Amino acid sequence: MIEELVTAGAATASAGALYVMAAARVVKQYERGVVFRLGRLLPEVRRPGFTLVVPIVDRLHKVSLQIITLPIPAQEGITRDNVTVRVDAVVYFKVVNPSDALVRVEDYRFAVSQMAQTSLRSIIGKSELDDLLSNREKLNQGLELMIDNPAVEWGVTIDRVEIKDVSLPETMKRSMARQAEADRERRARVINADAELQASKKLAGAAQVMSEQPAALQLRLLQTVVAVAAEKNSTLVLPFPVELLRFLERAAPLPGAQVAGASPASSGEGATAATAAGAGETADPEALAAQARELAGEFPPGASGDVVRQLLEGLGEKGVPGLVGERAVSEAEPEAPEVLAEAEGEERTDSADEARDDDAGEPGASPGKGGARG
């Protein structure tokens, strides 16, 4: 009797162990268990942990609540401004209602994928190329709303949608590259023109300052020479001083300077180089040196003024004719033009009288000339 009871207890324990082993289920933390009993959905969703189901009668389906990353294959379409593009995206979604995800849709992953592709093609047709390239945030929001509306009934919520890449035809890429290059070149030209304008204003101001201070031009010239000499060139071209050119221009004799200076009474000074040339006399070296020193005193002090002053004094000491012809004319009395006109008239009258006297004194000259002409 006792042996039978022990055998029956052992059999019951074995059966219980087998039942527990067949009915035991473990649900993970990120999963939920949906039980179908004889094909009918039980309202209770099994929580994470250890749970038991009726063997053969119950079916337990585990649904993951993790966020699922679903890539959308590249879709080719034509934008609203008639540009052919290929766009690919990615969808992030998760299951919020495990029962609806299993009952309302056959395969919620495949359903979300097909809905995302259809919505992406629709977004491409409604948008322009510039929006696809620069305004992606707005397109992502619109694409998310288009996918999320039907997915709510499936127990799925769309977390976010991102457009990954927009592929353009090669011809469109070259056109956009030329457009960008032209825009860059336009901005470069504008910047160069602005720089030239500012530089011209600064140069105009510098020229005005140098015109007020002639020594500044000579200093600038010396700075340029120093900069050129730093290159260790074998040949150095030194420009001619501007002050010396101005002196030579002022010292050049005018056309009427000799006649105007021929009359000593017309000028308050002594004999100059112009008067000496008109009267056939030799210029006075002492007078030339004095007038050269007087001209040299007009130049401002400085490096260039000292050079010109020394040159003027050297020319005056050597007695160069025509040195102060312009000064003699400028300092002549107001009556000098009238005296010049009277002198020219008298010379013409005297030459005419002499010609008539010569004709009258040679009686045979005219016939001889006439015969020669005949």
Helices and strands as residue ranges (DSSP letters): H 2-23, E 24-27, E 31-37, E 40-46, E 49-52, E 58-64, E 68-78, E 84-95, H 98-103, H 108-126, H 129-134, H 136-151, G 152-154, E 156-167, H 170-212, H 214-229, H 242-251, H 257-260, G 264-266, H 273-279, H 285-296, H 303-318, H 325-330, H 336-361, H 365-373
